[in-house]
Amino acid sequence: MAETFHGPVWQVAITVLQIFLIVVPLLVAVAYVTYAERKVIGAMQLRQGPMTVGPYGLLQPLADGLKLFLKETIVPTGANTVVFLLAPMLTFCLALIGWAVIPFGPGMVLADINVGVLYLFAISSLGVYGVIMAGWASNSRYAFLGAMRSSAQMVSYEISIGLIMLSVLVTAGSLNLSDIVRAQQSVWFVIPHFPMFMIFVASILAETNRHPFDLPEDEASLVTGFNVEYSSMAFALFFLGEYASMILMSGMTAILFLGGWLAPFGVFPFTLIPGPIWFILKTCVVLFIFFWARATLPRYRYDQLMRLGWKVFLPASLLWFVLTASVLVGFDLLPHPGG
């Protein structure tokens, strides 16, 4: 009886510890991604960026977090209070639970499920609900317009993301993220699928409402859009959720196209560096593209955004999927289960 009782208890304790080891570094990373973004954009625009709080401004994210924590949470008079407060929580939680299936190295994954890609796609699809709830519950025209823009935008670009994922899945022959990484032992998928890599990076910019596709948060026309009525920790949860989603999408890109934890070329000097370090470095490279786009590109008009998604990305990703499947079947290159 004691064995049957203690076994599940220890398993739960180990799982909770693993979750803790993922969530705490992720929250620290989210805080310092904001610092890195401000420093990178400052350097590109010949500014200093954060430099006052702590040495080189390293304590600025902690100061920002403390400021938001100490501010009063203001709920508009006409708002639906429950939905208004639930929306940022949902956005933040969805950005965290996606990491359950992300492999940091060989065997270093919380849930190594066979449908990991499908799980990630479902989580990213649910992200729009937090934005819609916030826009509707705020009882504000600006917030509602931002929510409507976001829902149309995310639905539009999720289709091309899904088709690009299908091309990768057909090439790898598995929905398991660890298997997809192992399938890139000889060549990373960014090389045969380079056009789709470019479209995928642009699509995750749109999926996370980041510049130049940040129409739902357009300061010029919507006064920051769906989160215009939010303050203090409710706004901070949206902020944390956005940056956690950026890191998650960058990790997905590293796994699907850049070989995940695999060392470049598999040659001797690179293989000495542990796999998780390579995964983090590749994620940081994709994150740099987020910063670069924000510093240099002008914002799209809404009609340009939708035209790009439906008339360029969708046909191109569909055509590439058909082409990929045709080449794999025609040359008998389809991966066979069990080797």
SEGU-789678 format. One record per residue (C-alpha): z negated, x negated, y; residue in three letters. Coordinates in steps of 0.001 Angstrom, whole numbers, plus 500000, padded with zeros to 6 digits. Last residue first. Layout:
<zz: Z, xx: X, yy: Y, type: ala>
...
// end
This chain:
<zz: 540203, xx: 486381, yy: 502881, type: gly>
<zz: 537845, xx: 489243, yy: 502011, type: gly>
<zz: 539760, xx: 491714, yy: 504137, type: pro>
<zz: 543343, xx: 490545, yy: 504848, type: his>
<zz: 544307, xx: 489375, yy: 508344, type: pro>
<zz: 547748, xx: 490686, yy: 509370, type: leu>
<zz: 550231, xx: 487847, yy: 509670, type: leu>
<zz: 552959, xx: 489348, yy: 507485, type: asp>
<zz: 555710, xx: 488272, yy: 509939, type: phe>
<zz: 556821, xx: 491847, yy: 510681, type: gly>
<zz: 553314, xx: 493297, yy: 510436, type: val>
<zz: 551703, xx: 490841, yy: 512861, type: leu>
<zz: 554734, xx: 490829, yy: 515186, type: val>
<zz: 554950, xx: 494634, yy: 515267, type: ser>
<zz: 551199, xx: 495046, yy: 515851, type: ala>
<zz: 551301, xx: 492630, yy: 518784, type: thr>
<zz: 554389, xx: 494273, yy: 520303, type: leu>
<zz: 552881, xx: 497762, yy: 520015, type: val>
<zz: 549646, xx: 496509, yy: 521608, type: phe>
<zz: 551591, xx: 494686, yy: 524341, type: trp>
<zz: 553545, xx: 497842, yy: 525193, type: leu>
<zz: 550326, xx: 499857, yy: 525470, type: leu>
<zz: 548709, xx: 497172, yy: 527661, type: ser>
<zz: 551750, xx: 497013, yy: 529962, type: ala>
<zz: 552137, xx: 500800, yy: 530185, type: pro>
<zz: 548421, xx: 501256, yy: 531085, type: leu>
<zz: 548132, xx: 498288, yy: 533465, type: phe>
<zz: 551169, xx: 499048, yy: 535632, type: val>
<zz: 551727, xx: 502758, yy: 536305, type: lys>
<zz: 548284, xx: 504231, yy: 535512, type: trp>
<zz: 545891, xx: 501516, yy: 536674, type: gly>
<zz: 547968, xx: 500021, yy: 539475, type: leu>
<zz: 548870, xx: 503461, yy: 540815, type: arg>
<zz: 545200, xx: 504495, yy: 540799, type: met>
<zz: 544102, xx: 501486, yy: 542827, type: leu>
<zz: 547080, xx: 501668, yy: 545191, type: gln>
<zz: 546246, xx: 505335, yy: 545924, type: asp>
<zz: 542628, xx: 504355, yy: 546629, type: tyr>
<zz: 543550, xx: 501570, yy: 549037, type: arg>
<zz: 542749, xx: 498140, yy: 547661, type: tyr>
<zz: 540098, xx: 495926, yy: 549274, type: arg>
<zz: 541235, xx: 492528, yy: 550537, type: pro>
<zz: 540877, xx: 489497, yy: 548243, type: leu>
<zz: 539202, xx: 486139, yy: 549018, type: thr>
<zz: 535417, xx: 486168, yy: 548770, type: ala>
<zz: 535044, xx: 489162, yy: 546455, type: arg>
<zz: 537729, xx: 487895, yy: 544071, type: ala>
<zz: 536130, xx: 484443, yy: 543889, type: trp>
<zz: 532699, xx: 485891, yy: 543126, type: phe>
<zz: 534014, xx: 488024, yy: 540241, type: phe>
<zz: 536137, xx: 485069, yy: 539026, type: ile>
<zz: 532953, xx: 482946, yy: 539009, type: phe>
<zz: 531466, xx: 485463, yy: 536589, type: leu>
<zz: 534300, xx: 484635, yy: 534161, type: val>
<zz: 533378, xx: 480930, yy: 534301, type: val>
<zz: 529680, xx: 481797, yy: 533973, type: cys>
<zz: 530360, xx: 483693, yy: 530744, type: thr>
<zz: 532211, xx: 480644, yy: 529409, type: lys>
<zz: 529223, xx: 478418, yy: 530245, type: leu>
<zz: 526756, xx: 480833, yy: 528617, type: ile>
<zz: 528811, xx: 481003, yy: 525400, type: phe>
<zz: 529173, xx: 477222, yy: 525331, type: trp>
<zz: 525396, xx: 476831, yy: 525689, type: ile>
<zz: 524848, xx: 479366, yy: 522895, type: pro>
<zz: 527059, xx: 477231, yy: 520573, type: gly>
<zz: 525022, xx: 474029, yy: 520873, type: pro>
<zz: 526722, xx: 470965, yy: 522452, type: ile>
<zz: 527563, xx: 468287, yy: 519863, type: leu>
<zz: 530797, xx: 470151, yy: 519041, type: thr>
<zz: 532246, xx: 469127, yy: 522408, type: phe>
<zz: 532175, xx: 465372, yy: 521699, type: pro>
<zz: 533735, xx: 465797, yy: 518239, type: phe>
<zz: 536670, xx: 468157, yy: 518658, type: val>
<zz: 536664, xx: 471906, yy: 517958, type: gly>
<zz: 539408, xx: 472460, yy: 520577, type: phe>
<zz: 536816, xx: 473889, yy: 522996, type: pro>
<zz: 533449, xx: 474564, yy: 521302, type: ala>
<zz: 532967, xx: 477995, yy: 519735, type: leu>
<zz: 530144, xx: 480223, yy: 521098, type: trp>
<zz: 532500, xx: 482994, yy: 522207, type: gly>
<zz: 536091, xx: 481908, yy: 521558, type: gly>
<zz: 537493, xx: 482553, yy: 525015, type: leu>
<zz: 539357, xx: 485849, yy: 524525, type: phe>
<zz: 537197, xx: 488551, yy: 522958, type: leu>
<zz: 533854, xx: 486745, yy: 523055, type: ile>
<zz: 534143, xx: 485255, yy: 526558, type: ala>
<zz: 535530, xx: 488548, yy: 527896, type: thr>
<zz: 532601, xx: 490455, yy: 526382, type: met>
<zz: 530170, xx: 487988, yy: 527974, type: gly>
<zz: 531833, xx: 488535, yy: 531364, type: ser>
<zz: 531556, xx: 492299, yy: 530843, type: met>
<zz: 527834, xx: 491949, yy: 530069, type: leu>
<zz: 527247, xx: 489653, yy: 533084, type: ile>
<zz: 528983, xx: 492119, yy: 535405, type: met>
<zz: 527079, xx: 495009, yy: 533831, type: ser>
<zz: 523791, xx: 493183, yy: 534541, type: ala>
<zz: 524990, xx: 492757, yy: 538141, type: tyr>
<zz: 525664, xx: 496462, yy: 538574, type: glu>
<zz: 522477, xx: 497517, yy: 536769, type: gly>
<zz: 520340, xx: 495235, yy: 538928, type: leu>
<zz: 521787, xx: 496754, yy: 542124, type: phe>
<zz: 521464, xx: 500298, yy: 540809, type: phe>
<zz: 517862, xx: 499523, yy: 539819, type: leu>
<zz: 517218, xx: 497969, yy: 543251, type: ala>
<zz: 518413, xx: 501176, yy: 544940, type: phe>
<zz: 515778, xx: 503159, yy: 543044, type: ala>
<zz: 513291, xx: 500335, yy: 543707, type: met>
<zz: 513472, xx: 500677, yy: 547516, type: ser>
<zz: 516175, xx: 502998, yy: 548921, type: ser>
<zz: 518881, xx: 505402, yy: 547804, type: tyr>
<zz: 520752, xx: 507888, yy: 550004, type: glu>
<zz: 523966, xx: 505827, yy: 550297, type: val>
<zz: 524070, xx: 505042, yy: 546559, type: asn>
<zz: 527262, xx: 507029, yy: 545817, type: phe>
<zz: 529259, xx: 505636, yy: 548727, type: gly>
<zz: 528314, xx: 502506, yy: 550685, type: thr>
<zz: 528957, xx: 504217, yy: 554103, type: val>
<zz: 531935, xx: 506076, yy: 552580, type: leu>
<zz: 534919, xx: 504973, yy: 554712, type: ser>
<zz: 534143, xx: 501414, yy: 555852, type: ala>
<zz: 531298, xx: 500698, yy: 553418, type: glu>
<zz: 533445, xx: 501441, yy: 550353, type: asp>
<zz: 531049, xx: 501732, yy: 547415, type: glu>
<zz: 533216, xx: 504007, yy: 545224, type: pro>
<zz: 536275, xx: 502006, yy: 546413, type: leu>
<zz: 534946, xx: 498726, yy: 544991, type: asp>
<zz: 538273, xx: 497703, yy: 543405, type: phe>
<zz: 538734, xx: 494431, yy: 545343, type: pro>
<zz: 535799, xx: 493905, yy: 544854, type: his>
<zz: 533587, xx: 495241, yy: 542089, type: arg>
<zz: 533228, xx: 498776, yy: 540800, type: asn>
<zz: 532162, xx: 497515, yy: 537335, type: thr>
<zz: 535180, xx: 499074, yy: 535613, type: glu>
<zz: 537526, xx: 497929, yy: 538405, type: ala>
<zz: 536520, xx: 494269, yy: 538029, type: leu>
<zz: 536591, xx: 494831, yy: 534264, type: ile>
<zz: 540223, xx: 495930, yy: 534636, type: ser>
<zz: 541277, xx: 492823, yy: 536583, type: ala>
<zz: 539776, xx: 490590, yy: 533882, type: val>
<zz: 541465, xx: 492656, yy: 531156, type: phe>
<zz: 544850, xx: 492486, yy: 532930, type: ile>
<zz: 544652, xx: 488677, yy: 533072, type: met>
<zz: 543519, xx: 488447, yy: 529439, type: phe>
<zz: 546306, xx: 490844, yy: 528477, type: met>
<zz: 548905, xx: 488446, yy: 529899, type: pro>
<zz: 547176, xx: 485546, yy: 528030, type: phe>
<zz: 547152, xx: 487213, yy: 524595, type: his>
<zz: 548494, xx: 484322, yy: 522491, type: pro>
<zz: 546456, xx: 481745, yy: 524483, type: ile>
<zz: 543410, xx: 483816, yy: 525484, type: val>
<zz: 542916, xx: 484596, yy: 521782, type: phe>
<zz: 541369, xx: 481172, yy: 521211, type: trp>
<zz: 543150, xx: 479112, yy: 518584, type: val>
<zz: 542045, xx: 477655, yy: 515241, type: ser>
<zz: 538465, xx: 478912, yy: 515089, type: gln>
<zz: 539352, xx: 482122, yy: 516959, type: gln>
<zz: 538811, xx: 484413, yy: 513957, type: ala>
<zz: 535170, xx: 483264, yy: 513939, type: arg>
<zz: 534661, xx: 484861, yy: 517389, type: val>
<zz: 536184, xx: 488168, yy: 516225, type: ile>
<zz: 534002, xx: 488046, yy: 513104, type: asp>
<zz: 530891, xx: 487726, yy: 515288, type: ser>
<zz: 532039, xx: 490706, yy: 517377, type: leu>
<zz: 532502, xx: 492956, yy: 514340, type: asn>
<zz: 535428, xx: 495344, yy: 514820, type: leu>
<zz: 537563, xx: 493253, yy: 512449, type: ser>
<zz: 541131, xx: 492146, yy: 511718, type: gly>
<zz: 541154, xx: 489455, yy: 514411, type: ala>
<zz: 544696, xx: 490146, yy: 515635, type: thr>
<zz: 544325, xx: 493916, yy: 515246, type: val>
<zz: 540999, xx: 493749, yy: 517086, type: leu>
<zz: 542472, xx: 491725, yy: 519968, type: val>
<zz: 545353, xx: 494173, yy: 520467, type: ser>
<zz: 542900, xx: 497080, yy: 520182, type: leu>
<zz: 540686, xx: 495536, yy: 522871, type: met>
<zz: 543687, xx: 495522, yy: 525213, type: ile>
<zz: 544244, xx: 499207, yy: 524446, type: leu>
<zz: 540596, xx: 500011, yy: 525178, type: gly>
<zz: 540590, xx: 498108, yy: 528471, type: ile>
<zz: 543800, xx: 499932, yy: 529488, type: ser>
<zz: 542160, xx: 503286, yy: 528825, type: ile>
<zz: 538867, xx: 502274, yy: 530476, type: glu>
<zz: 540811, xx: 501601, yy: 533691, type: tyr>
<zz: 541683, xx: 505219, yy: 534442, type: ser>
<zz: 538350, xx: 506689, yy: 533294, type: val>
<zz: 536479, xx: 504194, yy: 535469, type: met>
<zz: 538569, xx: 504958, yy: 538563, type: gln>
<zz: 538442, xx: 508745, yy: 538245, type: ala>
<zz: 534656, xx: 508707, yy: 537754, type: ser>
<zz: 534138, xx: 506187, yy: 540562, type: ser>
<zz: 536188, xx: 508096, yy: 543106, type: arg>
<zz: 534311, xx: 511306, yy: 542332, type: met>
<zz: 530962, xx: 509517, yy: 542641, type: ala>
<zz: 531938, xx: 507974, yy: 545990, type: gly>
<zz: 533033, xx: 511388, yy: 547280, type: leu>
<zz: 529677, xx: 512854, yy: 546210, type: phe>
<zz: 527699, xx: 510078, yy: 547926, type: ala>
<zz: 529634, xx: 510518, yy: 551179, type: tyr>
<zz: 529258, xx: 514296, yy: 551086, type: arg>
<zz: 525507, xx: 514114, yy: 550499, type: ser>
<zz: 523342, xx: 516261, yy: 548222, type: asn>
<zz: 521977, xx: 513089, yy: 546562, type: ser>
<zz: 521977, xx: 514790, yy: 543137, type: ala>
<zz: 525779, xx: 514897, yy: 542900, type: trp>
<zz: 526467, xx: 511268, yy: 543809, type: gly>
<zz: 523560, xx: 509897, yy: 541765, type: ala>
<zz: 524487, xx: 511947, yy: 538688, type: met>
<zz: 528125, xx: 510836, yy: 538971, type: ile>
<zz: 527107, xx: 507164, yy: 539245, type: val>
<zz: 524709, xx: 507347, yy: 536295, type: gly>
<zz: 527318, xx: 509178, yy: 534220, type: tyr>
<zz: 529978, xx: 506510, yy: 534825, type: val>
<zz: 528092, xx: 504020, yy: 532670, type: gly>
<zz: 528624, xx: 506143, yy: 529553, type: leu>
<zz: 532092, xx: 504655, yy: 529028, type: ser>
<zz: 530678, xx: 501110, yy: 529114, type: ser>
<zz: 528202, xx: 502030, yy: 526379, type: ile>
<zz: 530899, xx: 503637, yy: 524205, type: ala>
<zz: 533164, xx: 500578, yy: 524551, type: phe>
<zz: 530281, xx: 498301, yy: 523624, type: leu>
<zz: 529506, xx: 500354, yy: 520492, type: tyr>
<zz: 533192, xx: 500407, yy: 519492, type: leu>
<zz: 533303, xx: 496621, yy: 519834, type: val>
<zz: 530185, xx: 496244, yy: 517692, type: gly>
<zz: 531522, xx: 498432, yy: 514872, type: val>
<zz: 530455, xx: 496228, yy: 511945, type: asn>
<zz: 526917, xx: 495859, yy: 513270, type: ile>
<zz: 525220, xx: 492502, yy: 513889, type: asp>
<zz: 522258, xx: 493988, yy: 515770, type: ala>
<zz: 520090, xx: 491455, yy: 517658, type: leu>
<zz: 522580, xx: 488594, yy: 517542, type: val>
<zz: 522092, xx: 484880, yy: 516964, type: met>
<zz: 523668, xx: 484582, yy: 513493, type: gly>
<zz: 526142, xx: 481951, yy: 514726, type: pro>
<zz: 525696, xx: 481917, yy: 518516, type: gly>
<zz: 525040, xx: 484238, yy: 521458, type: phe>
<zz: 526335, xx: 487298, yy: 519567, type: pro>
<zz: 526428, xx: 490435, yy: 521772, type: ile>
<zz: 525475, xx: 493546, yy: 519756, type: val>
<zz: 522155, xx: 494464, yy: 521416, type: ala>
<zz: 523423, xx: 493282, yy: 524813, type: trp>
<zz: 524887, xx: 496734, yy: 525514, type: gly>
<zz: 521342, xx: 498073, yy: 525732, type: ile>
<zz: 520736, xx: 496363, yy: 529084, type: leu>
<zz: 523527, xx: 497739, yy: 531300, type: ala>
<zz: 522914, xx: 501201, yy: 529842, type: leu>
<zz: 519235, xx: 500972, yy: 530857, type: cys>
<zz: 520064, xx: 500090, yy: 534474, type: phe>
<zz: 522551, xx: 502911, yy: 534969, type: thr>
<zz: 520244, xx: 505435, yy: 533295, type: leu>
<zz: 517298, xx: 504383, yy: 535472, type: met>
<zz: 519478, xx: 504579, yy: 538593, type: pro>
<zz: 520471, xx: 508187, yy: 537713, type: ala>
<zz: 517019, xx: 509477, yy: 536672, type: leu>
<zz: 515581, xx: 509370, yy: 540194, type: leu>
<zz: 518220, xx: 511665, yy: 541721, type: phe>
<zz: 518407, xx: 513780, yy: 538547, type: val>
<zz: 514694, xx: 514595, yy: 538801, type: val>
<zz: 514636, xx: 514949, yy: 542593, type: thr>
<zz: 517642, xx: 517255, yy: 543016, type: asn>
<zz: 518297, xx: 516384, yy: 546646, type: ala>
<zz: 518020, xx: 518722, yy: 549633, type: gly>
<zz: 515061, xx: 516972, yy: 551248, type: thr>
<zz: 516337, xx: 513455, yy: 550578, type: pro>
<zz: 514090, xx: 511284, yy: 548360, type: val>
<zz: 512670, xx: 508188, yy: 550057, type: ile>
<zz: 511094, xx: 505484, yy: 547904, type: thr>
<zz: 508904, xx: 503395, yy: 550211, type: glu>
<zz: 509460, xx: 499636, yy: 550337, type: lys>
<zz: 507178, xx: 497191, yy: 548512, type: leu>
<zz: 509452, xx: 496751, yy: 545478, type: phe>
<zz: 512549, xx: 496247, yy: 547666, type: leu>
<zz: 510841, xx: 493421, yy: 549597, type: lys>
<zz: 509511, xx: 491833, yy: 546404, type: leu>
<zz: 513003, xx: 491818, yy: 544867, type: gly>
<zz: 514528, xx: 490261, yy: 547985, type: asp>
<zz: 511818, xx: 487569, yy: 548051, type: ala>
<zz: 512408, xx: 486816, yy: 544371, type: leu>
<zz: 516176, xx: 486546, yy: 544966, type: pro>
<zz: 515532, xx: 484197, yy: 547971, type: gln>
<zz: 513315, xx: 481788, yy: 546008, type: leu>
<zz: 516125, xx: 479270, yy: 545433, type: leu>
<zz: 516986, xx: 479090, yy: 549150, type: gly>
<zz: 517832, xx: 475371, yy: 548922, type: tyr>
<zz: 514083, xx: 474720, yy: 548466, type: pro>
<zz: 512169, xx: 477971, yy: 549033, type: gly>
<zz: 513175, xx: 480835, yy: 551321, type: val>
<zz: 515431, xx: 479335, yy: 554014, type: thr>
<zz: 518771, xx: 478333, yy: 552451, type: met>
<zz: 520614, xx: 481474, yy: 551343, type: pro>
<zz: 524337, xx: 481047, yy: 552151, type: gly>
<zz: 525414, xx: 477909, yy: 554026, type: gln>
<zz: 528729, xx: 479051, yy: 555490, type: arg>
<zz: 532261, xx: 477625, yy: 555247, type: leu>
<zz: 533773, xx: 480893, yy: 553923, type: gln>
<zz: 534327, xx: 479538, yy: 550400, type: met>
<zz: 530919, xx: 477820, yy: 550466, type: ala>
<zz: 529197, xx: 481029, yy: 551576, type: gly>
<zz: 531004, xx: 483002, yy: 548865, type: ile>
<zz: 529725, xx: 480539, yy: 546259, type: val>
<zz: 526166, xx: 480522, yy: 547659, type: lys>
<zz: 525981, xx: 484313, yy: 547951, type: arg>
<zz: 527330, xx: 484745, yy: 544415, type: glu>
<zz: 524963, xx: 482133, yy: 543005, type: ala>
<zz: 521952, xx: 483889, yy: 544559, type: tyr>
<zz: 523054, xx: 487275, yy: 543215, type: thr>
<zz: 523615, xx: 485626, yy: 539814, type: val>
<zz: 520059, xx: 484320, yy: 540222, type: tyr>
<zz: 518428, xx: 487731, yy: 540019, type: ala>
<zz: 520690, xx: 488897, yy: 537183, type: val>
<zz: 519937, xx: 485691, yy: 535238, type: ala>
<zz: 516199, xx: 486286, yy: 535576, type: val>
<zz: 516706, xx: 489832, yy: 534293, type: leu>
<zz: 518810, xx: 488505, yy: 531400, type: leu>
<zz: 516223, xx: 485834, yy: 530547, type: pro>
<zz: 513616, xx: 488640, yy: 530231, type: val>
<zz: 515861, xx: 491081, yy: 528331, type: val>
<zz: 517046, xx: 488806, yy: 525496, type: ile>
<zz: 513757, xx: 487180, yy: 524452, type: leu>
<zz: 511963, xx: 490517, yy: 524878, type: phe>
<zz: 514482, xx: 492225, yy: 522595, type: ile>
<zz: 513874, xx: 489495, yy: 519995, type: gln>
<zz: 510100, xx: 489944, yy: 520340, type: leu>
<zz: 510456, xx: 493713, yy: 519882, type: val>
<zz: 512555, xx: 493104, yy: 516761, type: thr>
<zz: 509950, xx: 490688, yy: 515362, type: ile>
<zz: 507160, xx: 493199, yy: 515985, type: ala>
<zz: 509165, xx: 496023, yy: 514399, type: val>
<zz: 509829, xx: 493887, yy: 511317, type: gln>
<zz: 506161, xx: 492916, yy: 511162, type: trp>
<zz: 505120, xx: 496578, yy: 511234, type: val>
<zz: 507794, xx: 497498, yy: 508652, type: pro>
<zz: 506303, xx: 495002, yy: 506166, type: gly>
<zz: 502640, xx: 495625, yy: 507007, type: his>
<zz: 502502, xx: 499159, yy: 505644, type: phe>
<zz: 504465, xx: 498670, yy: 502408, type: thr>
<zz: 502524, xx: 495486, yy: 501747, type: glu>
<zz: 499152, xx: 497153, yy: 502379, type: ala>
<zz: 500000, xx: 500000, yy: 500000, type: met>
// end
